[in-house]
């Protein structure tokens, strides 16, 4: 048992130790100081960094990796990366967890690690894990700022900000989730005991952006691999509405199929959503109708029908202030720009910002509003969105590329 563990198990012995320690160069002396709570955080970090630079026992290395991970200092990546191929699986796992905290920033260090420190298989597995995390975070950001899967310039900019090619990995992730998609389409997903618990969030629950990227880049291949899902039967006679919503991947596929002229899936999704309004008061249905209107716009190109739906149900909502009302006005603004009614679009965009304390910060990057760029009122909207974005977590703000990516 290490000196540190022994001291922690017998704290009474610490009181008998001489407080006049020789210094921190001796691990035993350091552990005595740490156990006694006499070291500040800066000294602990310095010790852990020195330990990672010079090596140590498994228990010490794991403690160091866990503490360094919380610091998230990019200068520590080179200290961590050499332990991903450690013979001790616990050390290797701690190093992997620490690297994942850095996201895509850790990729260059792993790619440049010499073969003497990590075997090819381990390097490949670590890179794939980091890329999956990158895809997840990009998709999560897109869901946060773009809940209706609207198209805009640079939507895939963050996804493409890594040196590795992602399309094959995203196709594999999609293939692995097709069984979940079938269940989601049928409405049976999650309604029985699945028999396992996974630490990873299923791809179907976040991968809409990834599917949209594949649809943009490889439409023929995507149709070949997932086209069987395009043909579904209508459920217009179904009265069960508990699972009317659909996952981001299912919606992205429905949008893709509809744009290819195969509308059966999006028709089914819309029918299922509308069936959920049968037992609701008219004032409670706006959220469902906003989602249906978004599909009418994005998948079917039915802008006038979507605008009519939004106008009708916004009247029923009255002067209520909510994020749903804000989203409805935002979609109206987008449709009105499409219809060349720019003055009305500006008014709808202002209504969107005034309807909720949670502003639609997508406006900061939404290229659909380019025709309004020179309008003073539109610049006021953008200034408001910038202020609103400062209150949000970084993962809920529009992606800001680095200077290198902007060039």
N, C-alpha and C positions, 0 to 999 in steps of 0.2 A: 504493500500500500504506500502510495506516495506521501511525501512529507506534508503536502497541503491537505490531503484527505485526513491524515492522522490528526493534524492540528484542528481541523474542523470538527472531528469527532470528539476531541477532548479540549474544548475551549478553556477549561479551568487551568490547563497547563500553560496557556499563553500568559496568564497574569504573573507567572513566576519567572518569565523570561526577562533577561536583561534588556532594557529598552535602548541601550547604547549599542546599536548594531553596527557592524563594520561597514555596511554598504549594500548595494543591490546587485553587485557582480556575482555574488553567491546565490544560486537559486533558492537554497534553504532560507537564507536571510530574507530574500524577497518574498517568499511565500509566508514567512512569519509576519512581515510588515503588512502584506495583503490581507491575511486572515485577521489581523488585529485592526484592520480598517484605517491604517495610517497613511495610505497612499492616495494621492489625488488621481483623477482620471487620466490626466496627461502622462503621469508616470506609468500607469498601467498600460496605456496604449504604446508607449515607448518600449516597455518591456516585451509586450506581445509582438511588436514588429521585429524586434531584435531576435526573439525566439523563432519567428517564422523565417527570418533571414538565415539563421545559423542552424535551425533544426532542434528537435527535442523529442521527448517521449510522447506517446499517443494522447495521453490525458492532457498534457500541456498544450499540444498542438490543437486539439479540438477546442479547448477553452479559448485559445488565441484566435482561431478562425471564427468562432461564434461571436467574439467581441468585435473583431475587425469588420465582420459582416454588418453589424449595426452602424458602424461609422460611415460606410459608403464613400470612402475616399478613393478616387480613381488611382491614386499612387500606390494603393495596396494591392491592386489586381495582380501585379507581377509577383508579389509575395505569395499570393494565394494559389495562383494557377499551377505552380509546380507540384502541388500536392494532389491534383486531381487523379494522378496515376499511382498514388501511394499504395504500398502493399497492404497496409491496414485498411480494411473497408470502411471503418468508422471515420478515419481521417479523410479518406477520399470522399465520403458522403458529406462531411462537414465542409470540405473545400468546394464541392459542387453547390451546396446550399449557399455558401458565401459568394460564389461567382454569380449565381442566379440573381442575387440582390442588385448586381450592377447592370443586368440586362444586356443590351447589345454592346455596351462599352467593353464587356469582357471578351467579345469575339476576337478582336485582333490579337490579344495576348494568347488566347488558346490556339489560334491559327499559327502563330509564330513560335510556339513552344517547340524546342528541339526534340528529335526522336529519342534522344537519350533519356529524356525525362518522362515521356508518355508514349505508350504504344498507339498505333494507328487506330485500333478499334476504340480505345478509350477516348481519343481525341474526337473521333466521329460521333460517338454517343454524346459527348459533352456539347459539341457544336449543335447537334440536333436538338438537345434539350434547351439550349439557349435560343435557338431559332423558334422553337415551339412557344417559348415564353414571349418572344418578340411578337409573334403572330397574335398571341392571346392579348397582349397589352394594346396592340394596334386596334384589334377588333373591339376591345372594351372601350377605347377612346371613341371609336366611331359610333358605338351604340349610345354613348353618353351624350355626344353633341349632335348626332344624326340618327335619331330613333326610328325614322321612317325610310332609311336607306335611300336617301336622295343622292343623285349624281351631282358632282361638282369637280372642277379642275383640281388636280393635286389631291384627290381623295386617297390615292394610294402612295402618296409621297413618303409617309413614315414607314409604311410597309416595305418600300423599296430602299430604305436608308441603310441597309446592311450589304456587305460585300458578297454574301452568299445568295445563290439563286433559290427562291422559295417555292416556285410553282410545283415542282415534283412533290415536295413535302406537303403542300396544301392539298394536292390531289390525293395523296395517301391518307391524310387526315379526313378528307371528305369520304373516301371509300370506306374507311373504318367506321364512319358514322351513318352509313346508309340504312342500316337496320333501325337505328333510332329515328331517322327521318321517316321511314315507312310507318313506324308506330305513331309519330307525331301527326302525320297526314291522316291516319285513321282515327286519331283522337284517343288511342289507348295507352299512350306513353305515360309512365309513372303510375299507372293504376293497377299494378300488381307488384308483388315482391320480386325484386330483381335478383336477389341472392348474392349480391356483392356490394362492397363499398369502395369507391375509388377516390383517391386523394386529388385526382385531377378533375377539373370541371369538363364535362363532355363538350366536344367540339361543336355539337349541334346547338348548344346554348350560347355560343358567342361568335361563331365563325361566319357571320353574314358578310363582313368585309372581305374575307378571304375568298368566298364563293363569288362575290361580285368581281374581284380581281381576275379570277379564273374565267369568268364569263366574258370579261372584256378582252382578255388576251388569247384564250383558247376556246372559243364558242363551240367549234365542231367537236373537239375532244370532250368538252364538258357534256355536250348532248349525248355523245356516244357512251360515256361512263354513267350518266345519271338519267338519261332520257326515259328510262322505264317508269320513273316517278311522275312523268308528265301526264300519263293517262290515268285518271281517277274517276270514280263515279260520284255523281252529285249526292249530297246528303240533305236535300231540301226538305225531306219529310222527317228529319231527325229533330227530336225535341230536347235532347240532352245538350246543355250549353256550358257545362262546367269546364271544358277544355277548349273554348272557342278560340283562344289566342294560339298562335303558332310560333315556333322558335325562329331565331334569326336566320339559320341556315335554310329552313323550310321556306321562309318568305323570300330569301334571296334566290332560291331555285324557282319559286313560283314566278317571280319577276322575270328571271331569265327565260323560262319557258314561254311566258306570254309574249315577250319581245321576239321570240322565234315563231310566233303565230300559233302556239299551243296553249290555249287559255284555260284548259280544264282545271288545272290545279289552283290557279288564282281565283277562278270562279267558285271552287269549292271552299277555299279559305274565306272569301267574302261572304258566302252563304252561311258558313259556320259562325262567323263573327256576328252577322245580322241576327242569327237565331238566338244570340245571347241577349237581345233586347226585349224578348217577349215578356219577361216578367219584371221589367224595369220601368220606373217612371220616366217620362219623356225628359225630365231634367237630369237624369242620371246616364243618359246614353251618349253624351257628346264624345267621350273618349273612344268608344267603339266606332262611331261614325268618322272621327278624325283618322283612325287607322284605315278604315275602308276607303276614305277619300284619298289618302296617300297612295294606296294600291291602285286606285283608279287613275291617278296621275302617273305614277312611276311605271306601272306594269302595262296598263292598257292605253295610256295616252288620252284618257277621257277627261280632259281638263274642264270643260264646261259642266259636265255632270258632277264632277268632284266639287267645283265651286258652288253649284246649286245646293249640294248636300251640306256643305260647310255653312253657307249662309242660312239655310233653314234651321239647322240645329244650334247655331250661335244665337239666333233669335230666341229659342227656347231657353238657352242658358242665361239670357238677360244680361245684367251688368256684373255677373259673378266674376271674381278675380281668381284665377287659378292657372297652373302651368298648362292644363289642357286647353283652356281658352287661348292662352298665348300661342300654343302650337297650332291651333286652328287658324288663327290670324296669320301666322307665319306661312302656312300652306296657301292661304288665300293670296298673300303677297306674291308668292312664287307663281301661282297660276296667273295672276293679273299681269305680271311681267311678261309671261309667255303670250298673253293675249294683247300685248302692247299697250296696256292701260297703266302707264307708269305713274301717273298721279295717284290713282286709286291704290296702286301697289305700295307707294310710299306711305299712304294713310294706313293701310293694313299692317305694314311693318311697324309703324309707330304704335298702333293698337296692340300688336303682339308684345312690344316691350313694356307697355303700360299695364298689361293684364296680369302680370305676375312678377314677383321678386326674383324668380328664376328665369333670367333672360335666355332667349335662344341665341347662344353665343356662336352657333353655326354661321350666323351672318358675317362674322369676321373673315371667313374663308369661302363663303358660298359664292362661287363665280357666277351663279345664275343672276345675281343682282348687278352685274357689270354695267348694264344700261343706266343704273342709278348712281354710278360712282361720282359723277360731277355735281350731284345735288347736295346742297348744304344740309338739308334735312336728313339725307342718308348718312352723311358724315357724323351728324349728331347721334344717330342710331349706333354707328360703329363706336363712337366714343363711350356711349353708355355700355355697350357690350364689353369693351375693354375693362371698364371699371367692374362690371359684374364678374368677368372672368377672373379677376384678382382674388375674389372670395372663394373660388372653386379650387378643389384639389387639382394638381397638375394633370392627372389622368383624365380629368373632365373638361379640360380646356382644349381648344384647337391646337393641333401640332404646330410647333414653331421650328422650322429647319435651322440647322447650324449654318454659319456663313459659308462653309464649303459646299453645302447642299444647295444654297441659293445661287451659287456661281454657275 
